[in-house]
Each structure stands twice: as structure tokens, then as C-alpha cells.
Amino acid sequence: KVDSVLKRVNKLGKRADNFASGVKEH
């Protein structure tokens, strides 16, 4: 149960990182 939650948070974190990187580039 906890593992699935961590995976979800990890996925959101990666998405946020990609978004931040895209904003920095432009």
C-alpha cells in the first residue's frame, strides 16, 4: 500500500521536475 503511494508521489515529482526544467529553458 505504502509502496504504491510512494510511486505516485515519485511520478508527480518527476512531472514537476520536467515542468520546472521546461520553464527554465524558455
CHARMM-style PDB file with segment names, atoms N, HN, CA, C and O in Angstrom:
ATOM      1  N   LYS     1       0.850  -1.198   0.000  1.00  0.00      PROA
ATOM      2  CA  LYS     1       0.000   0.000   0.000  1.00  0.00      PROA
ATOM      3  C   LYS     1       0.892   1.258   0.000  1.00  0.00      PROA
ATOM      4  O   LYS     1       0.734   2.156  -0.827  1.00  0.00      PROA
ATOM      5  N   VAL     2       1.811   1.285   0.934  1.00  0.00      PROA
ATOM      6  HN  VAL     2       1.940   0.556   1.606  1.00  0.00      PROA
ATOM      7  CA  VAL     2       2.688   2.463   1.003  1.00  0.00      PROA
ATOM      8  C   VAL     2       3.529   2.580  -0.263  1.00  0.00      PROA
ATOM      9  O   VAL     2       3.785   3.681  -0.752  1.00  0.00      PROA
ATOM     10  N   ASP     3       3.957   1.428  -0.790  1.00  0.00      PROA
ATOM     11  HN  ASP     3       3.749   0.534  -0.393  1.00  0.00      PROA
ATOM     12  CA  ASP     3       4.791   1.441  -1.992  1.00  0.00      PROA
ATOM     13  C   ASP     3       4.067   2.134  -3.149  1.00  0.00      PROA
ATOM     14  O   ASP     3       4.669   2.928  -3.872  1.00  0.00      PROA
ATOM     15  N   SER     4       2.788   1.835  -3.321  1.00  0.00      PROA
ATOM     16  HN  SER     4       2.299   1.190  -2.733  1.00  0.00      PROA
ATOM     17  CA  SER     4       2.037   2.447  -4.423  1.00  0.00      PROA
ATOM     18  C   SER     4       1.950   3.956  -4.223  1.00  0.00      PROA
ATOM     19  O   SER     4       2.011   4.719  -5.187  1.00  0.00      PROA
ATOM     20  N   VAL     5       1.807   4.382  -2.979  1.00  0.00      PROA
ATOM     21  HN  VAL     5       1.757   3.762  -2.196  1.00  0.00      PROA
ATOM     22  CA  VAL     5       1.720   5.824  -2.698  1.00  0.00      PROA
ATOM     23  C   VAL     5       3.046   6.489  -3.053  1.00  0.00      PROA
ATOM     24  O   VAL     5       3.071   7.557  -3.664  1.00  0.00      PROA
ATOM     25  N   LEU     6       4.147   5.846  -2.665  1.00  0.00      PROA
ATOM     26  HN  LEU     6       4.126   4.977  -2.169  1.00  0.00      PROA
ATOM     27  CA  LEU     6       5.468   6.418  -2.971  1.00  0.00      PROA
ATOM     28  C   LEU     6       5.651   6.524  -4.477  1.00  0.00      PROA
ATOM     29  O   LEU     6       6.170   7.523  -4.974  1.00  0.00      PROA
ATOM     30  N   LYS     7       5.231   5.503  -5.198  1.00  0.00      PROA
ATOM     31  HN  LYS     7       4.809   4.691  -4.794  1.00  0.00      PROA
ATOM     32  CA  LYS     7       5.363   5.539  -6.664  1.00  0.00      PROA
ATOM     33  C   LYS     7       4.566   6.706  -7.230  1.00  0.00      PROA
ATOM     34  O   LYS     7       5.025   7.399  -8.138  1.00  0.00      PROA
ATOM     35  N   ARG     8       3.363   6.921  -6.686  1.00  0.00      PROA
ATOM     36  HN  ARG     8       2.990   6.358  -5.949  1.00  0.00      PROA
ATOM     37  CA  ARG     8       2.528   8.015  -7.191  1.00  0.00      PROA
ATOM     38  C   ARG     8       3.214   9.353  -6.930  1.00  0.00      PROA
ATOM     39  O   ARG     8       3.266  10.214  -7.807  1.00  0.00      PROA
ATOM     40  N   VAL     9       3.738   9.519  -5.720  1.00  0.00      PROA
ATOM     41  HN  VAL     9       3.696   8.820  -5.007  1.00  0.00      PROA
ATOM     42  CA  VAL     9       4.420  10.774  -5.366  1.00  0.00      PROA
ATOM     43  C   VAL     9       5.655  10.955  -6.245  1.00  0.00      PROA
ATOM     44  O   VAL     9       5.944  12.058  -6.709  1.00  0.00      PROA
ATOM     45  N   ASN    10       6.381   9.855  -6.466  1.00  0.00      PROA
ATOM     46  HN  ASN    10       6.147   8.959  -6.089  1.00  0.00      PROA
ATOM     47  CA  ASN    10       7.583   9.919  -7.300  1.00  0.00      PROA
ATOM     48  C   ASN    10       7.217  10.378  -8.703  1.00  0.00      PROA
ATOM     49  O   ASN    10       7.912  11.202  -9.297  1.00  0.00      PROA
ATOM     50  N   LYS    11       6.123   9.841  -9.227  1.00  0.00      PROA
ATOM     51  HN  LYS    11       5.558   9.171  -8.744  1.00  0.00      PROA
ATOM     52  CA  LYS    11       5.688  10.200 -10.580  1.00  0.00      PROA
ATOM     53  C   LYS    11       5.349  11.691 -10.641  1.00  0.00      PROA
ATOM     54  O   LYS    11       5.731  12.385 -11.583  1.00  0.00      PROA
ATOM     55  N   LEU    12       4.627  12.174  -9.623  1.00  0.00      PROA
ATOM     56  HN  LEU    12       4.317  11.611  -8.857  1.00  0.00      PROA
ATOM     57  CA  LEU    12       4.268  13.592  -9.594  1.00  0.00      PROA
ATOM     58  C   LEU    12       5.530  14.440  -9.495  1.00  0.00      PROA
ATOM     59  O   LEU    12       5.639  15.481 -10.144  1.00  0.00      PROA
ATOM     60  N   GLY    13       6.484  13.992  -8.679  1.00  0.00      PROA
ATOM     61  HN  GLY    13       6.396  13.147  -8.152  1.00  0.00      PROA
ATOM     62  CA  GLY    13       7.734  14.734  -8.504  1.00  0.00      PROA
ATOM     63  C   GLY    13       8.478  14.852  -9.824  1.00  0.00      PROA
ATOM     64  O   GLY    13       8.964  15.928 -10.172  1.00  0.00      PROA
ATOM     65  N   LYS    14       8.567  13.749 -10.560  1.00  0.00      PROA
ATOM     66  HN  LYS    14       8.172  12.875 -10.277  1.00  0.00      PROA
ATOM     67  CA  LYS    14       9.267  13.778 -11.850  1.00  0.00      PROA
ATOM     68  C   LYS    14       8.557  14.725 -12.801  1.00  0.00      PROA
ATOM     69  O   LYS    14       9.204  15.469 -13.538  1.00  0.00      PROA
ATOM     70  N   ARG    15       7.227  14.703 -12.790  1.00  0.00      PROA
ATOM     71  HN  ARG    15       6.701  14.099 -12.191  1.00  0.00      PROA
ATOM     72  CA  ARG    15       6.460  15.575 -13.686  1.00  0.00      PROA
ATOM     73  C   ARG    15       6.750  17.037 -13.340  1.00  0.00      PROA
ATOM     74  O   ARG    15       6.924  17.872 -14.227  1.00  0.00      PROA
ATOM     75  N   ALA    16       6.800  17.331 -12.039  1.00  0.00      PROA
ATOM     76  HN  ALA    16       6.659  16.652 -11.319  1.00  0.00      PROA
ATOM     77  CA  ALA    16       7.070  18.701 -11.590  1.00  0.00      PROA
ATOM     78  C   ALA    16       8.475  19.112 -12.021  1.00  0.00      PROA
ATOM     79  O   ALA    16       8.687  20.245 -12.454  1.00  0.00      PROA
ATOM     80  N   ASP    17       9.442  18.187 -11.902  1.00  0.00      PROA
ATOM     81  HN  ASP    17       9.271  17.267 -11.551  1.00  0.00      PROA
ATOM     82  CA  ASP    17      10.815  18.493 -12.306  1.00  0.00      PROA
ATOM     83  C   ASP    17      10.868  18.802 -13.798  1.00  0.00      PROA
ATOM     84  O   ASP    17      11.509  19.768 -14.211  1.00  0.00      PROA
ATOM     85  N   ASN    18      10.201  17.991 -14.602  1.00  0.00      PROA
ATOM     86  HN  ASN    18       9.680  17.206 -14.267  1.00  0.00      PROA
ATOM     87  CA  ASN    18      10.199  18.209 -16.053  1.00  0.00      PROA
ATOM     88  C   ASN    18       9.564  19.559 -16.370  1.00  0.00      PROA
ATOM     89  O   ASN    18      10.045  20.284 -17.241  1.00  0.00      PROA
ATOM     90  N   PHE    19       8.490  19.897 -15.667  1.00  0.00      PROA
ATOM     91  HN  PHE    19       8.099  19.309 -14.959  1.00  0.00      PROA
ATOM     92  CA  PHE    19       7.802  21.160 -15.902  1.00  0.00      PROA
ATOM     93  C   PHE    19       8.731  22.327 -15.568  1.00  0.00      PROA
ATOM     94  O   PHE    19       8.829  23.288 -16.331  1.00  0.00      PROA
ATOM     95  N   ALA    20       9.418  22.233 -14.414  1.00  0.00      PROA
ATOM     96  HN  ALA    20       9.338  21.452 -13.795  1.00  0.00      PROA
ATOM     97  CA  ALA    20      10.335  23.293 -13.992  1.00  0.00      PROA
ATOM     98  C   ALA    20      11.461  23.435 -15.013  1.00  0.00      PROA
ATOM     99  O   ALA    20      11.843  24.549 -15.369  1.00  0.00      PROA
ATOM    100  N   SER    21      11.989  22.311 -15.482  1.00  0.00      PROA
ATOM    101  HN  SER    21      11.679  21.405 -15.193  1.00  0.00      PROA
ATOM    102  CA  SER    21      13.080  22.352 -16.466  1.00  0.00      PROA
ATOM    103  C   SER    21      12.598  23.040 -17.740  1.00  0.00      PROA
ATOM    104  O   SER    21      13.317  23.859 -18.312  1.00  0.00      PROA
ATOM    105  N   GLY    22      11.400  22.717 -18.183  1.00  0.00      PROA
ATOM    106  HN  GLY    22      10.816  22.052 -17.719  1.00  0.00      PROA
ATOM    107  CA  GLY    22      10.862  23.329 -19.390  1.00  0.00      PROA
ATOM    108  C   GLY    22      10.712  24.830 -19.222  1.00  0.00      PROA
ATOM    109  O   GLY    22      11.005  25.593 -20.143  1.00  0.00      PROA
ATOM    110  N   VAL    23      10.258  25.259 -18.052  1.00  0.00      PROA
ATOM    111  HN  VAL    23      10.021  24.640 -17.303  1.00  0.00      PROA
ATOM    112  CA  VAL    23      10.084  26.693 -17.805  1.00  0.00      PROA
ATOM    113  C   VAL    23      11.438  27.395 -17.810  1.00  0.00      PROA
ATOM    114  O   VAL    23      11.573  28.492 -18.352  1.00  0.00      PROA
ATOM    115  N   LYS    24      12.437  26.760 -17.205  1.00  0.00      PROA
ATOM    116  HN  LYS    24      12.328  25.869 -16.764  1.00  0.00      PROA
ATOM    117  CA  LYS    24      13.773  27.376 -17.155  1.00  0.00      PROA
ATOM    118  C   LYS    24      14.346  27.536 -18.554  1.00  0.00      PROA
ATOM    119  O   LYS    24      14.971  28.552 -18.859  1.00  0.00      PROA
ATOM    120  N   GLU    25      14.137  26.545 -19.402  1.00  0.00      PROA
ATOM    121  HN  GLU    25      13.629  25.720 -19.155  1.00  0.00      PROA
ATOM    122  CA  GLU    25      14.700  26.597 -20.758  1.00  0.00      PROA
ATOM    123  C   GLU    25      14.090  27.731 -21.572  1.00  0.00      PROA
ATOM    124  O   GLU    25      14.785  28.347 -22.380  1.00  0.00      PROA
ATOM    125  N   HSD    26      12.813  28.017 -21.378  1.00  0.00      PROA
ATOM    126  HN  HSD    26      12.249  27.516 -20.722  1.00  0.00      PROA
ATOM    127  CA  HSD    26      12.149  29.040 -22.187  1.00  0.00      PROA
ATOM    128  C   HSD    26      12.170  30.421 -21.567  1.00  0.00      PROA
ATOM    129  OT1 HSD    26      11.643  31.368 -22.151  1.00  0.00      PROA
TER     130      HSD     26
END
